[in-house]
Amino acid sequence: MLKRGAAKVYVTARKPAPSDDPRILPVPLDVTDPEAVPALAAQARDVSIVINNAGALFPSPLLEADMADVVATFDTNVFSALRVARGFAPILAANGGGALIDMHSILSWGAGAAAYGASKAALWSITNSLRVELAPQGTQVVGVHLGSADTDMVRHAADEGGTVRPGRRAHRGHRALTPV
Ligand SMILES: NC(=O)c1ccc[n+]([C@@H]2O[C@H](COP(=O)([O-])OP(=O)(O)OC[C@H]3O[C@@H](n4cnc5c(N)ncnc54)[C@H](OP(=O)(O)O)[C@@H]3O)[C@@H](O)[C@H]2O)c1
């Protein structure tokens, strides 16, 4: 974003890393917190591009997974993305339309990706409807069907041990869900 000329980038995570770059504003945000997203929107009123990047992956098969993990997957990957879209749609409108970018996955359309794939399929559908709903205000809505990228999520691919709980990083078993 900075290389493309962004004047300011709000970087969110539950515990964002500090930055020496004055153009980067790290802001703590838990996207599953219904009050935190409107609070951030009230603070970041100059935003013209919103990227829904936060994602969680609990790899257990649908019939065996702890239902709490399935719910947590949808809370992070689906409902929180919609929460962010709702919170920032008026700001994007006020700033000329801008863009909303949702991070889907190649697993949006593939079988065998359990709750993660189902959640990305749901997000894909939400993106498509938001594209229609936000067209009148001139907001470009884009979905990114990412293949495989070398990130923490993938680096933990071989980590098959332990129990992943909501609120902790949810990477375990990505290898089993990666179709490439
Ligand atoms: N890597 C791939 O091959 C691949 C393929 C297809 C799609 N994707 C998608 O790309 C996006 C980025 O994933 P990644 O591969 O870069 O994995 P990652 O390194 O694990 O990044 C996931 C990000 O989501 C944030 N996050 C998770 N839960 C959150 C919450 N409740 N509140 C706020 N932030 C939260 C994490 O921040 P904290 O945990 O620090 O809060 C982290 O910054 C995800 O949507 C993922 O599904 C990745």
The ligand as an ORCA input file, in Angstrom:
! r2SCAN-3c Opt
* xyz 0 1
  N      -1.684    -17.841      3.460
  C      -2.466    -18.417      2.565
  O      -2.038    -19.346      1.846
  C      -3.882    -17.949      2.381
  C      -4.626    -18.519      1.337
  C      -5.910    -18.053      1.118
  C      -6.449    -17.065      1.923
  N      -5.710    -16.549      2.957
  C      -6.354    -15.515      3.781
  O      -5.503    -14.395      3.851
  C      -5.778    -13.685      5.059
  C      -4.480    -13.431      5.793
  O      -3.994    -14.682      6.265
  P      -2.440    -15.024      6.391
  O      -2.158    -16.154      5.510
  O      -1.620    -13.783      6.263
  O      -2.411    -15.618      7.867
  P      -1.897    -14.971      9.214
  O      -0.477    -14.617      9.077
  O      -2.314    -15.917     10.279
  O      -2.755    -13.634      9.312
  C      -4.039    -13.645      9.831
  C      -4.273    -12.275     10.379
  O      -5.604    -12.234     10.902
  C      -5.534    -11.562     12.123
  N      -6.632    -11.959     12.981
  C      -7.081    -13.204     13.256
  N      -8.087    -13.149     14.118
  C      -8.292    -11.837     14.401
  C      -9.193    -11.131     15.223
  N     -10.130    -11.772     15.960
  N      -9.120     -9.781     15.271
  C      -8.199     -9.121     14.537
  N      -7.315     -9.725     13.731
  C      -7.362    -11.078     13.676
  C      -4.197    -11.964     12.722
  O      -3.796    -11.008     13.669
  P      -3.573    -11.369     15.235
  O      -3.685    -12.848     15.385
  O      -2.212    -10.833     15.532
  O      -4.672    -10.617     15.923
  C      -3.310    -11.927     11.503
  O      -2.809    -10.637     11.280
  C      -6.752    -14.549      5.854
  O      -8.067    -14.075      5.672
  C      -6.580    -15.923      5.220
  O      -7.717    -16.717      5.390
  C      -4.443    -16.965      3.201
*
